[in-house]
Amino acid sequence: MNAQCPTCRYIFEREPGYFLGAIAIGYFLGVSIVAALAVGIRQIAPTLDWEWCFAFALVFYLLFTPIVFQYARTTWMYVDNWLDPPSP
Ligand SMILES: [Zn+2]
């Protein structure tokens, strides 16, 4: 991730620890995706134990981590700019 936007020079990390909120968003996104994947796996294989459904869902979720990481940061920046707009 760039430290600054190459076009408008907006600084993405406004302060140290700025992306702590993105971690929370990423956590909830990850839990939601894993739960949905586990339910989907359970639908495909109804005799499989829930523990195995979640284990397979966690492994499959690893493919989504780069996407979730980016969306969590982007979502956090939108929320933060909405709540606390930067001074011009
Ligand atoms: Zn920009």
PDB file of the backbone (N, CA, C, O) and the ligand in Angstrom, with CONECT records:
HET     ZN  A 101       1
ATOM      1  N   MET A   1       0.853  -1.188   0.000  1.00  0.00           N
ATOM      2  CA  MET A   1       0.000   0.000   0.000  1.00  0.00           C
ATOM      3  C   MET A   1       0.887   1.237   0.000  1.00  0.00           C
ATOM      4  O   MET A   1       1.853   1.326   0.758  1.00  0.00           O
ATOM      5  N   ASN A   2       0.549   2.175  -0.851  1.00  0.00           N
ATOM      6  CA  ASN A   2       1.294   3.427  -0.903  1.00  0.00           C
ATOM      7  C   ASN A   2       1.075   4.213   0.381  1.00  0.00           C
ATOM      8  O   ASN A   2       0.006   4.144   0.988  1.00  0.00           O
ATOM      9  N   ALA A   3       2.098   4.962   0.789  1.00  0.00           N
ATOM     10  CA  ALA A   3       1.959   5.822   1.969  1.00  0.00           C
ATOM     11  C   ALA A   3       1.109   7.042   1.646  1.00  0.00           C
ATOM     12  O   ALA A   3       0.443   7.604   2.515  1.00  0.00           O
ATOM     13  N   GLN A   4       1.145   7.444   0.364  1.00  0.00           N
ATOM     14  CA  GLN A   4       0.482   8.670  -0.065  1.00  0.00           C
ATOM     15  C   GLN A   4      -0.137   8.442  -1.433  1.00  0.00           C
ATOM     16  O   GLN A   4       0.422   7.706  -2.246  1.00  0.00           O
ATOM     17  N   CYS A   5      -1.279   9.059  -1.703  1.00  0.00           N
ATOM     18  CA  CYS A   5      -1.906   8.935  -3.015  1.00  0.00           C
ATOM     19  C   CYS A   5      -1.029   9.652  -4.049  1.00  0.00           C
ATOM     20  O   CYS A   5      -0.683  10.818  -3.861  1.00  0.00           O
ATOM     21  N   PRO A   6      -0.668   8.962  -5.142  1.00  0.00           N
ATOM     22  CA  PRO A   6       0.196   9.604  -6.141  1.00  0.00           C
ATOM     23  C   PRO A   6      -0.494  10.746  -6.882  1.00  0.00           C
ATOM     24  O   PRO A   6       0.188  11.581  -7.476  1.00  0.00           O
ATOM     25  N   THR A   7      -1.811  10.807  -6.867  1.00  0.00           N
ATOM     26  CA  THR A   7      -2.537  11.837  -7.606  1.00  0.00           C
ATOM     27  C   THR A   7      -2.786  13.073  -6.741  1.00  0.00           C
ATOM     28  O   THR A   7      -2.415  14.186  -7.113  1.00  0.00           O
ATOM     29  N   CYS A   8      -3.421  12.863  -5.579  1.00  0.00           N
ATOM     30  CA  CYS A   8      -3.828  14.009  -4.760  1.00  0.00           C
ATOM     31  C   CYS A   8      -2.979  14.170  -3.505  1.00  0.00           C
ATOM     32  O   CYS A   8      -3.210  15.086  -2.716  1.00  0.00           O
ATOM     33  N   ARG A   9      -1.997  13.288  -3.311  1.00  0.00           N
ATOM     34  CA  ARG A   9      -1.061  13.346  -2.178  1.00  0.00           C
ATOM     35  C   ARG A   9      -1.744  13.176  -0.827  1.00  0.00           C
ATOM     36  O   ARG A   9      -1.226  13.638   0.190  1.00  0.00           O
ATOM     37  N   TYR A  10      -2.888  12.524  -0.804  1.00  0.00           N
ATOM     38  CA  TYR A  10      -3.566  12.234   0.455  1.00  0.00           C
ATOM     39  C   TYR A  10      -2.755  11.192   1.220  1.00  0.00           C
ATOM     40  O   TYR A  10      -2.388  10.160   0.659  1.00  0.00           O
ATOM     41  N   ILE A  11      -2.472  11.452   2.491  1.00  0.00           N
ATOM     42  CA  ILE A  11      -1.707  10.524   3.322  1.00  0.00           C
ATOM     43  C   ILE A  11      -2.681   9.507   3.905  1.00  0.00           C
ATOM     44  O   ILE A  11      -3.601   9.867   4.638  1.00  0.00           O
ATOM     45  N   PHE A  12      -2.470   8.216   3.570  1.00  0.00           N
ATOM     46  CA  PHE A  12      -3.421   7.187   3.969  1.00  0.00           C
ATOM     47  C   PHE A  12      -3.377   6.906   5.472  1.00  0.00           C
ATOM     48  O   PHE A  12      -4.425   6.826   6.113  1.00  0.00           O
ATOM     49  N   GLU A  13      -2.187   6.758   6.035  1.00  0.00           N
ATOM     50  CA  GLU A  13      -2.079   6.494   7.472  1.00  0.00           C
ATOM     51  C   GLU A  13      -1.964   7.829   8.180  1.00  0.00           C
ATOM     52  O   GLU A  13      -0.881   8.407   8.272  1.00  0.00           O
ATOM     53  N   ARG A  14      -3.089   8.314   8.679  1.00  0.00           N
ATOM     54  CA  ARG A  14      -3.156   9.668   9.207  1.00  0.00           C
ATOM     55  C   ARG A  14      -2.378   9.836  10.504  1.00  0.00           C
ATOM     56  O   ARG A  14      -1.908  10.931  10.812  1.00  0.00           O
ATOM     57  N   GLU A  15      -2.239   8.752  11.265  1.00  0.00           N
ATOM     58  CA  GLU A  15      -1.509   8.811  12.532  1.00  0.00           C
ATOM     59  C   GLU A  15      -1.043   7.400  12.862  1.00  0.00           C
ATOM     60  O   GLU A  15      -1.562   6.441  12.292  1.00  0.00           O
ATOM     61  N   PRO A  16      -0.066   7.243  13.777  1.00  0.00           N
ATOM     62  CA  PRO A  16       0.356   5.888  14.148  1.00  0.00           C
ATOM     63  C   PRO A  16      -0.812   5.088  14.723  1.00  0.00           C
ATOM     64  O   PRO A  16      -1.565   5.592  15.556  1.00  0.00           O
ATOM     65  N   GLY A  17      -0.958   3.858  14.281  1.00  0.00           N
ATOM     66  CA  GLY A  17      -2.058   3.016  14.752  1.00  0.00           C
ATOM     67  C   GLY A  17      -3.378   3.329  14.087  1.00  0.00           C
ATOM     68  O   GLY A  17      -4.436   2.909  14.556  1.00  0.00           O
ATOM     69  N   TYR A  18      -3.314   4.069  12.989  1.00  0.00           N
ATOM     70  CA  TYR A  18      -4.545   4.520  12.331  1.00  0.00           C
ATOM     71  C   TYR A  18      -5.420   3.352  11.875  1.00  0.00           C
ATOM     72  O   TYR A  18      -6.646   3.435  11.933  1.00  0.00           O
ATOM     73  N   PHE A  19      -4.794   2.270  11.425  1.00  0.00           N
ATOM     74  CA  PHE A  19      -5.567   1.168  10.848  1.00  0.00           C
ATOM     75  C   PHE A  19      -6.042   0.151  11.882  1.00  0.00           C
ATOM     76  O   PHE A  19      -6.414  -0.965  11.518  1.00  0.00           O
ATOM     77  N   LEU A  20      -6.038   0.515  13.163  1.00  0.00           N
ATOM     78  CA  LEU A  20      -6.554  -0.382  14.199  1.00  0.00           C
ATOM     79  C   LEU A  20      -8.038  -0.674  13.967  1.00  0.00           C
ATOM     80  O   LEU A  20      -8.494  -1.796  14.184  1.00  0.00           O
ATOM     81  N   GLY A  21      -8.784   0.331  13.530  1.00  0.00           N
ATOM     82  CA  GLY A  21     -10.194   0.112  13.220  1.00  0.00           C
ATOM     83  C   GLY A  21     -10.383  -0.841  12.055  1.00  0.00           C
ATOM     84  O   GLY A  21     -11.370  -1.574  11.993  1.00  0.00           O
ATOM     85  N   ALA A  22      -9.418  -0.826  11.120  1.00  0.00           N
ATOM     86  CA  ALA A  22      -9.493  -1.740   9.975  1.00  0.00           C
ATOM     87  C   ALA A  22      -9.332  -3.190  10.426  1.00  0.00           C
ATOM     88  O   ALA A  22      -9.883  -4.102   9.810  1.00  0.00           O
ATOM     89  N   ILE A  23      -8.580  -3.396  11.497  1.00  0.00           N
ATOM     90  CA  ILE A  23      -8.419  -4.758  12.019  1.00  0.00           C
ATOM     91  C   ILE A  23      -9.766  -5.277  12.505  1.00  0.00           C
ATOM     92  O   ILE A  23     -10.124  -6.428  12.254  1.00  0.00           O
ATOM     93  N   ALA A  24     -10.507  -4.422  13.202  1.00  0.00           N
ATOM     94  CA  ALA A  24     -11.832  -4.830  13.690  1.00  0.00           C
ATOM     95  C   ALA A  24     -12.769  -5.132  12.526  1.00  0.00           C
ATOM     96  O   ALA A  24     -13.498  -6.123  12.551  1.00  0.00           O
ATOM     97  N   ILE A  25     -12.748  -4.280  11.510  1.00  0.00           N
ATOM     98  CA  ILE A  25     -13.595  -4.512  10.333  1.00  0.00           C
ATOM     99  C   ILE A  25     -13.185  -5.802   9.638  1.00  0.00           C
ATOM    100  O   ILE A  25     -14.038  -6.587   9.225  1.00  0.00           O
ATOM    101  N   GLY A  26     -11.884  -6.020   9.509  1.00  0.00           N
ATOM    102  CA  GLY A  26     -11.387  -7.249   8.882  1.00  0.00           C
ATOM    103  C   GLY A  26     -11.768  -8.490   9.670  1.00  0.00           C
ATOM    104  O   GLY A  26     -12.071  -9.537   9.099  1.00  0.00           O
ATOM    105  N   TYR A  27     -11.749  -8.358  10.991  1.00  0.00           N
ATOM    106  CA  TYR A  27     -12.148  -9.489  11.830  1.00  0.00           C
ATOM    107  C   TYR A  27     -13.608  -9.866  11.567  1.00  0.00           C
ATOM    108  O   TYR A  27     -13.924 -11.034  11.344  1.00  0.00           O
ATOM    109  N   PHE A  28     -14.484  -8.876  11.595  1.00  0.00           N
ATOM    110  CA  PHE A  28     -15.905  -9.174  11.392  1.00  0.00           C
ATOM    111  C   PHE A  28     -16.185  -9.663   9.972  1.00  0.00           C
ATOM    112  O   PHE A  28     -17.034 -10.530   9.765  1.00  0.00           O
ATOM    113  N   LEU A  29     -15.469  -9.103   8.996  1.00  0.00           N
ATOM    114  CA  LEU A  29     -15.607  -9.615   7.628  1.00  0.00           C
ATOM    115  C   LEU A  29     -15.152 -11.065   7.554  1.00  0.00           C
ATOM    116  O   LEU A  29     -15.817 -11.903   6.944  1.00  0.00           O
ATOM    117  N   GLY A  30     -14.008 -11.359   8.182  1.00  0.00           N
ATOM    118  CA  GLY A  30     -13.468 -12.716   8.146  1.00  0.00           C
ATOM    119  C   GLY A  30     -14.376 -13.725   8.820  1.00  0.00           C
ATOM    120  O   GLY A  30     -14.606 -14.814   8.294  1.00  0.00           O
ATOM    121  N   VAL A  31     -14.898 -13.358   9.995  1.00  0.00           N
ATOM    122  CA  VAL A  31     -15.798 -14.263  10.713  1.00  0.00           C
ATOM    123  C   VAL A  31     -17.061 -14.512   9.887  1.00  0.00           C
ATOM    124  O   VAL A  31     -17.556 -15.637   9.821  1.00  0.00           O
ATOM    125  N   SER A  32     -17.572 -13.462   9.263  1.00  0.00           N
ATOM    126  CA  SER A  32     -18.778 -13.617   8.445  1.00  0.00           C
ATOM    127  C   SER A  32     -18.519 -14.524   7.255  1.00  0.00           C
ATOM    128  O   SER A  32     -19.339 -15.386   6.935  1.00  0.00           O
ATOM    129  N   ILE A  33     -17.382 -14.334   6.598  1.00  0.00           N
ATOM    130  CA  ILE A  33     -17.070 -15.151   5.422  1.00  0.00           C
ATOM    131  C   ILE A  33     -16.844 -16.602   5.816  1.00  0.00           C
ATOM    132  O   ILE A  33     -17.335 -17.508   5.141  1.00  0.00           O
ATOM    133  N   VAL A  34     -16.104 -16.839   6.904  1.00  0.00           N
ATOM    134  CA  VAL A  34     -15.850 -18.218   7.345  1.00  0.00           C
ATOM    135  C   VAL A  34     -17.155 -18.904   7.729  1.00  0.00           C
ATOM    136  O   VAL A  34     -17.367 -20.069   7.393  1.00  0.00           O
ATOM    137  N   ALA A  35     -18.027 -18.191   8.427  1.00  0.00           N
ATOM    138  CA  ALA A  35     -19.309 -18.791   8.821  1.00  0.00           C
ATOM    139  C   ALA A  35     -20.138 -19.131   7.583  1.00  0.00           C
ATOM    140  O   ALA A  35     -20.740 -20.202   7.508  1.00  0.00           O
ATOM    141  N   ALA A  36     -20.166 -18.213   6.611  1.00  0.00           N
ATOM    142  CA  ALA A  36     -20.929 -18.474   5.390  1.00  0.00           C
ATOM    143  C   ALA A  36     -20.338 -19.649   4.619  1.00  0.00           C
ATOM    144  O   ALA A  36     -21.073 -20.489   4.101  1.00  0.00           O
ATOM    145  N   LEU A  37     -19.011 -19.706   4.545  1.00  0.00           N
ATOM    146  CA  LEU A  37     -18.372 -20.824   3.856  1.00  0.00           C
ATOM    147  C   LEU A  37     -18.667 -22.148   4.568  1.00  0.00           C
ATOM    148  O   LEU A  37     -18.935 -23.160   3.921  1.00  0.00           O
ATOM    149  N   ALA A  38     -18.614 -22.130   5.903  1.00  0.00           N
ATOM    150  CA  ALA A  38     -18.878 -23.356   6.660  1.00  0.00           C
ATOM    151  C   ALA A  38     -20.304 -23.843   6.434  1.00  0.00           C
ATOM    152  O   ALA A  38     -20.545 -25.039   6.272  1.00  0.00           O
ATOM    153  N   VAL A  39     -21.246 -22.903   6.425  1.00  0.00           N
ATOM    154  CA  VAL A  39     -22.641 -23.280   6.168  1.00  0.00           C
ATOM    155  C   VAL A  39     -22.777 -23.827   4.751  1.00  0.00           C
ATOM    156  O   VAL A  39     -23.492 -24.803   4.527  1.00  0.00           O
ATOM    157  N   GLY A  40     -22.097 -23.203   3.798  1.00  0.00           N
ATOM    158  CA  GLY A  40     -22.132 -23.687   2.417  1.00  0.00           C
ATOM    159  C   GLY A  40     -21.539 -25.079   2.288  1.00  0.00           C
ATOM    160  O   GLY A  40     -22.082 -25.924   1.576  1.00  0.00           O
ATOM    161  N   ILE A  41     -20.430 -25.324   2.970  1.00  0.00           N
ATOM    162  CA  ILE A  41     -19.816 -26.654   2.935  1.00  0.00           C
ATOM    163  C   ILE A  41     -20.746 -27.673   3.577  1.00  0.00           C
ATOM    164  O   ILE A  41     -20.863 -28.805   3.108  1.00  0.00           O
ATOM    165  N   ARG A  42     -21.410 -27.256   4.664  1.00  0.00           N
ATOM    166  CA  ARG A  42     -22.346 -28.163   5.343  1.00  0.00           C
ATOM    167  C   ARG A  42     -23.524 -28.509   4.428  1.00  0.00           C
ATOM    168  O   ARG A  42     -24.047 -29.622   4.473  1.00  0.00           O
ATOM    169  N   GLN A  43     -23.937 -27.548   3.601  1.00  0.00           N
ATOM    170  CA  GLN A  43     -25.031 -27.808   2.651  1.00  0.00           C
ATOM    171  C   GLN A  43     -24.601 -28.819   1.590  1.00  0.00           C
ATOM    172  O   GLN A  43     -25.385 -29.667   1.163  1.00  0.00           O
ATOM    173  N   ILE A  44     -23.338 -28.708   1.174  1.00  0.00           N
ATOM    174  CA  ILE A  44     -22.830 -29.631   0.152  1.00  0.00           C
ATOM    175  C   ILE A  44     -22.623 -31.021   0.732  1.00  0.00           C
ATOM    176  O   ILE A  44     -22.937 -32.026   0.094  1.00  0.00           O
ATOM    177  N   ALA A  45     -22.081 -31.070   1.975  1.00  0.00           N
ATOM    178  CA  ALA A  45     -21.792 -32.357   2.618  1.00  0.00           C
ATOM    179  C   ALA A  45     -22.483 -32.417   3.978  1.00  0.00           C
ATOM    180  O   ALA A  45     -21.847 -32.144   4.997  1.00  0.00           O
ATOM    181  N   PRO A  46     -23.770 -32.770   4.018  1.00  0.00           N
ATOM    182  CA  PRO A  46     -24.529 -32.724   5.285  1.00  0.00           C
ATOM    183  C   PRO A  46     -24.038 -33.700   6.356  1.00  0.00           C
ATOM    184  O   PRO A  46     -24.318 -33.502   7.538  1.00  0.00           O
ATOM    185  N   THR A  47     -23.319 -34.740   5.966  1.00  0.00           N
ATOM    186  CA  THR A  47     -22.862 -35.699   6.972  1.00  0.00           C
ATOM    187  C   THR A  47     -21.545 -35.274   7.630  1.00  0.00           C
ATOM    188  O   THR A  47     -21.117 -35.878   8.614  1.00  0.00           O
ATOM    189  N   LEU A  48     -20.904 -34.235   7.084  1.00  0.00           N
ATOM    190  CA  LEU A  48     -19.626 -33.764   7.618  1.00  0.00           C
ATOM    191  C   LEU A  48     -19.855 -33.031   8.938  1.00  0.00           C
ATOM    192  O   LEU A  48     -20.798 -32.248   9.059  1.00  0.00           O
ATOM    193  N   ASP A  49     -18.997 -33.283   9.928  1.00  0.00           N
ATOM    194  CA  ASP A  49     -19.108 -32.595  11.221  1.00  0.00           C
ATOM    195  C   ASP A  49     -18.857 -31.098  11.043  1.00  0.00           C
ATOM    196  O   ASP A  49     -18.142 -30.674  10.135  1.00  0.00           O
ATOM    197  N   TRP A  50     -19.471 -30.301  11.942  1.00  0.00           N
ATOM    198  CA  TRP A  50     -19.304 -28.848  11.865  1.00  0.00           C
ATOM    199  C   TRP A  50     -17.848 -28.446  12.043  1.00  0.00           C
ATOM    200  O   TRP A  50     -17.392 -27.477  11.437  1.00  0.00           O
ATOM    201  N   GLU A  51     -17.114 -29.189  12.874  1.00  0.00           N
ATOM    202  CA  GLU A  51     -15.699 -28.859  13.086  1.00  0.00           C
ATOM    203  C   GLU A  51     -14.924 -28.937  11.772  1.00  0.00           C
ATOM    204  O   GLU A  51     -14.089 -28.080  11.480  1.00  0.00           O
ATOM    205  N   TRP A  52     -15.207 -29.962  10.993  1.00  0.00           N
ATOM    206  CA  TRP A  52     -14.535 -30.109   9.703  1.00  0.00           C
ATOM    207  C   TRP A  52     -15.011 -29.063   8.709  1.00  0.00           C
ATOM    208  O   TRP A  52     -14.232 -28.579   7.888  1.00  0.00           O
ATOM    209  N   CYS A  53     -16.289 -28.713   8.782  1.00  0.00           N
ATOM    210  CA  CYS A  53     -16.808 -27.656   7.906  1.00  0.00           C
ATOM    211  C   CYS A  53     -16.058 -26.344   8.167  1.00  0.00           C
ATOM    212  O   CYS A  53     -15.657 -25.654   7.230  1.00  0.00           O
ATOM    213  N   PHE A  54     -15.873 -26.008   9.452  1.00  0.00           N
ATOM    214  CA  PHE A  54     -15.157 -24.775   9.784  1.00  0.00           C
ATOM    215  C   PHE A  54     -13.680 -24.889   9.433  1.00  0.00           C
ATOM    216  O   PHE A  54     -13.069 -23.907   9.012  1.00  0.00           O
ATOM    217  N   ALA A  55     -13.098 -26.075   9.603  1.00  0.00           N
ATOM    218  CA  ALA A  55     -11.692 -26.259   9.244  1.00  0.00           C
ATOM    219  C   ALA A  55     -11.482 -26.054   7.748  1.00  0.00           C
ATOM    220  O   ALA A  55     -10.552 -25.356   7.343  1.00  0.00           O
ATOM    221  N   PHE A  56     -12.333 -26.652   6.929  1.00  0.00           N
ATOM    222  CA  PHE A  56     -12.225 -26.456   5.481  1.00  0.00           C
ATOM    223  C   PHE A  56     -12.517 -25.000   5.100  1.00  0.00           C
ATOM    224  O   PHE A  56     -11.879 -24.441   4.208  1.00  0.00           O
ATOM    225  N   ALA A  57     -13.491 -24.397   5.792  1.00  0.00           N
ATOM    226  CA  ALA A  57     -13.819 -22.997   5.513  1.00  0.00           C
ATOM    227  C   ALA A  57     -12.630 -22.096   5.836  1.00  0.00           C
ATOM    228  O   ALA A  57     -12.345 -21.162   5.087  1.00  0.00           O
ATOM    229  N   LEU A  58     -11.940 -22.361   6.930  1.00  0.00           N
ATOM    230  CA  LEU A  58     -10.765 -21.559   7.292  1.00  0.00           C
ATOM    231  C   LEU A  58      -9.674 -21.683   6.242  1.00  0.00           C
ATOM    232  O   LEU A  58      -9.051 -20.689   5.870  1.00  0.00           O
ATOM    233  N   VAL A  59      -9.441 -22.894   5.764  1.00  0.00           N
ATOM    234  CA  VAL A  59      -8.411 -23.092   4.731  1.00  0.00           C
ATOM    235  C   VAL A  59      -8.821 -22.363   3.453  1.00  0.00           C
ATOM    236  O   VAL A  59      -8.000 -21.690   2.830  1.00  0.00           O
ATOM    237  N   PHE A  60     -10.091 -22.496   3.064  1.00  0.00           N
ATOM    238  CA  PHE A  60     -10.582 -21.829   1.860  1.00  0.00           C
ATOM    239  C   PHE A  60     -10.549 -20.311   2.022  1.00  0.00           C
ATOM    240  O   PHE A  60     -10.328 -19.579   1.057  1.00  0.00           O
ATOM    241  N   TYR A  61     -10.771 -19.843   3.262  1.00  0.00           N
ATOM    242  CA  TYR A  61     -10.776 -18.400   3.533  1.00  0.00           C
ATOM    243  C   TYR A  61      -9.407 -17.770   3.288  1.00  0.00           C
ATOM    244  O   TYR A  61      -9.323 -16.578   2.992  1.00  0.00           O
ATOM    245  N   LEU A  62      -8.348 -18.544   3.405  1.00  0.00           N
ATOM    246  CA  LEU A  62      -7.007 -17.994   3.184  1.00  0.00           C
ATOM    247  C   LEU A  62      -6.884 -17.360   1.808  1.00  0.00           C
ATOM    248  O   LEU A  62      -6.099 -16.430   1.619  1.00  0.00           O
ATOM    249  N   LEU A  63      -7.658 -17.860   0.839  1.00  0.00           N
ATOM    250  CA  LEU A  63      -7.644 -17.258  -0.494  1.00  0.00           C
ATOM    251  C   LEU A  63      -8.212 -15.839  -0.476  1.00  0.00           C
ATOM    252  O   LEU A  63      -7.862 -15.010  -1.316  1.00  0.00           O
ATOM    253  N   PHE A  64      -9.096 -15.571   0.497  1.00  0.00           N
ATOM    254  CA  PHE A  64      -9.776 -14.272   0.542  1.00  0.00           C
ATOM    255  C   PHE A  64      -9.018 -13.227   1.364  1.00  0.00           C
ATOM    256  O   PHE A  64      -9.371 -12.048   1.323  1.00  0.00           O
ATOM    257  N   THR A  65      -7.983 -13.634   2.111  1.00  0.00           N
ATOM    258  CA  THR A  65      -7.351 -12.691   3.044  1.00  0.00           C
ATOM    259  C   THR A  65      -6.778 -11.441   2.374  1.00  0.00           C
ATOM    260  O   THR A  65      -6.917 -10.358   2.942  1.00  0.00           O
ATOM    261  N   PRO A  66      -6.141 -11.523   1.199  1.00  0.00           N
ATOM    262  CA  PRO A  66      -5.662 -10.262   0.605  1.00  0.00           C
ATOM    263  C   PRO A  66      -6.807  -9.314   0.251  1.00  0.00           C
ATOM    264  O   PRO A  66      -6.684  -8.098   0.399  1.00  0.00           O
ATOM    265  N   ILE A  67      -7.914  -9.877  -0.217  1.00  0.00           N
ATOM    266  CA  ILE A  67      -9.067  -9.047  -0.582  1.00  0.00           C
ATOM    267  C   ILE A  67      -9.682  -8.432   0.669  1.00  0.00           C
ATOM    268  O   ILE A  67     -10.004  -7.245   0.692  1.00  0.00           O
ATOM    269  N   VAL A  68      -9.844  -9.249   1.711  1.00  0.00           N
ATOM    270  CA  VAL A  68     -10.445  -8.752   2.952  1.00  0.00           C
ATOM    271  C   VAL A  68      -9.558  -7.675   3.570  1.00  0.00           C
ATOM    272  O   VAL A  68     -10.058  -6.678   4.090  1.00  0.00           O
ATOM    273  N   PHE A  69      -8.243  -7.876   3.513  1.00  0.00           N
ATOM    274  CA  PHE A  69      -7.306  -6.887   4.048  1.00  0.00           C
ATOM    275  C   PHE A  69      -7.506  -5.536   3.365  1.00  0.00           C
ATOM    276  O   PHE A  69      -7.585  -4.507   4.037  1.00  0.00           O
ATOM    277  N   GLN A  70      -7.589  -5.533   2.042  1.00  0.00           N
ATOM    278  CA  GLN A  70      -7.760  -4.285   1.300  1.00  0.00           C
ATOM    279  C   GLN A  70      -9.115  -3.641   1.571  1.00  0.00           C
ATOM    280  O   GLN A  70      -9.202  -2.433   1.790  1.00  0.00           O
ATOM    281  N   TYR A  71     -10.178  -4.457   1.556  1.00  0.00           N
ATOM    282  CA  TYR A  71     -11.519  -3.902   1.781  1.00  0.00           C
ATOM    283  C   TYR A  71     -11.677  -3.389   3.198  1.00  0.00           C
ATOM    284  O   TYR A  71     -12.364  -2.392   3.418  1.00  0.00           O
ATOM    285  N   ALA A  72     -11.054  -4.051   4.165  1.00  0.00           N
ATOM    286  CA  ALA A  72     -11.152  -3.579   5.548  1.00  0.00           C
ATOM    287  C   ALA A  72     -10.489  -2.215   5.693  1.00  0.00           C
ATOM    288  O   ALA A  72     -11.036  -1.325   6.346  1.00  0.00           O
ATOM    289  N   ARG A  73      -9.318  -2.044   5.089  1.00  0.00           N
ATOM    290  CA  ARG A  73      -8.648  -0.746   5.169  1.00  0.00           C
ATOM    291  C   ARG A  73      -9.431   0.335   4.437  1.00  0.00           C
ATOM    292  O   ARG A  73      -9.581   1.449   4.938  1.00  0.00           O
ATOM    293  N   THR A  74      -9.926   0.001   3.255  1.00  0.00           N
ATOM    294  CA  THR A  74     -10.693   0.976   2.486  1.00  0.00           C
ATOM    295  C   THR A  74     -11.961   1.377   3.232  1.00  0.00           C
ATOM    296  O   THR A  74     -12.292   2.559   3.318  1.00  0.00           O
ATOM    297  N   THR A  75     -12.672   0.379   3.772  1.00  0.00           N
ATOM    298  CA  THR A  75     -13.894   0.662   4.521  1.00  0.00           C
ATOM    299  C   THR A  75     -13.585   1.536   5.735  1.00  0.00           C
ATOM    300  O   THR A  75     -14.317   2.478   6.038  1.00  0.00           O
ATOM    301  N   TRP A  76     -12.488   1.209   6.426  1.00  0.00           N
ATOM    302  CA  TRP A  76     -12.112   1.996   7.593  1.00  0.00           C
ATOM    303  C   TRP A  76     -11.816   3.444   7.199  1.00  0.00           C
ATOM    304  O   TRP A  76     -12.221   4.364   7.910  1.00  0.00           O
ATOM    305  N   MET A  77     -11.121   3.663   6.085  1.00  0.00           N
ATOM    306  CA  MET A  77     -10.814   5.029   5.670  1.00  0.00           C
ATOM    307  C   MET A  77     -12.084   5.795   5.309  1.00  0.00           C
ATOM    308  O   MET A  77     -12.197   6.984   5.607  1.00  0.00           O
ATOM    309  N   TYR A  78     -13.043   5.119   4.667  1.00  0.00           N
ATOM    310  CA  TYR A  78     -14.320   5.784   4.367  1.00  0.00           C
ATOM    311  C   TYR A  78     -15.039   6.170   5.645  1.00  0.00           C
ATOM    312  O   TYR A  78     -15.518   7.296   5.779  1.00  0.00           O
ATOM    313  N   VAL A  79     -15.117   5.231   6.590  1.00  0.00           N
ATOM    314  CA  VAL A  79     -15.818   5.504   7.853  1.00  0.00           C
ATOM    315  C   VAL A  79     -15.117   6.629   8.602  1.00  0.00           C
ATOM    316  O   VAL A  79     -15.767   7.543   9.109  1.00  0.00           O
ATOM    317  N   ASP A  80     -13.786   6.562   8.673  1.00  0.00           N
ATOM    318  CA  ASP A  80     -13.048   7.575   9.421  1.00  0.00           C
ATOM    319  C   ASP A  80     -13.162   8.944   8.755  1.00  0.00           C
ATOM    320  O   ASP A  80     -13.301   9.949   9.451  1.00  0.00           O
ATOM    321  N   ASN A  81     -13.106   9.005   7.430  1.00  0.00           N
ATOM    322  CA  ASN A  81     -13.247  10.298   6.756  1.00  0.00           C
ATOM    323  C   ASN A  81     -14.652  10.855   6.886  1.00  0.00           C
ATOM    324  O   ASN A  81     -14.858  12.068   6.855  1.00  0.00           O
ATOM    325  N   TRP A  82     -15.619   9.956   7.031  1.00  0.00           N
ATOM    326  CA  TRP A  82     -16.992  10.410   7.229  1.00  0.00           C
ATOM    327  C   TRP A  82     -17.163  10.966   8.648  1.00  0.00           C
ATOM    328  O   TRP A  82     -17.802  12.002   8.835  1.00  0.00           O
ATOM    329  N   LEU A  83     -16.595  10.281   9.643  1.00  0.00           N
ATOM    330  CA  LEU A  83     -16.737  10.702  11.028  1.00  0.00           C
ATOM    331  C   LEU A  83     -15.825  11.874  11.371  1.00  0.00           C
ATOM    332  O   LEU A  83     -16.208  12.766  12.128  1.00  0.00           O
ATOM    333  N   ASP A  84     -14.612  11.870  10.810  1.00  0.00           N
ATOM    334  CA  ASP A  84     -13.620  12.890  11.151  1.00  0.00           C
ATOM    335  C   ASP A  84     -12.901  13.321   9.877  1.00  0.00           C
ATOM    336  O   ASP A  84     -11.791  12.861   9.610  1.00  0.00           O
ATOM    337  N   PRO A  85     -13.518  14.197   9.090  1.00  0.00           N
ATOM    338  CA  PRO A  85     -12.905  14.592   7.822  1.00  0.00           C
ATOM    339  C   PRO A  85     -11.577  15.315   8.065  1.00  0.00           C
ATOM    340  O   PRO A  85     -11.457  16.088   9.015  1.00  0.00           O
ATOM    341  N   PRO A  86     -10.575  15.065   7.203  1.00  0.00           N
ATOM    342  CA  PRO A  86      -9.299  15.750   7.373  1.00  0.00           C
ATOM    343  C   PRO A  86      -9.425  17.230   7.042  1.00  0.00           C
ATOM    344  O   PRO A  86     -10.211  17.631   6.183  1.00  0.00           O
ATOM    345  N   SER A  87      -8.639  18.020   7.736  1.00  0.00           N
ATOM    346  CA  SER A  87      -8.673  19.463   7.453  1.00  0.00           C
ATOM    347  C   SER A  87      -7.957  19.721   6.130  1.00  0.00           C
ATOM    348  O   SER A  87      -6.954  19.069   5.837  1.00  0.00           O
ATOM    349  N   PRO A  88      -8.452  20.657   5.330  1.00  0.00           N
ATOM    350  CA  PRO A  88      -7.851  20.899   4.005  1.00  0.00           C
ATOM    351  C   PRO A  88      -6.462  21.518   4.062  1.00  0.00           C
ATOM    352  O   PRO A  88      -5.855  21.768   3.020  1.00  0.00           O
TER     353      PRO A  88
HETATM  354 ZN    ZN A 101      -5.909  10.592  -4.338  1.00  0.00          ZN2+
END
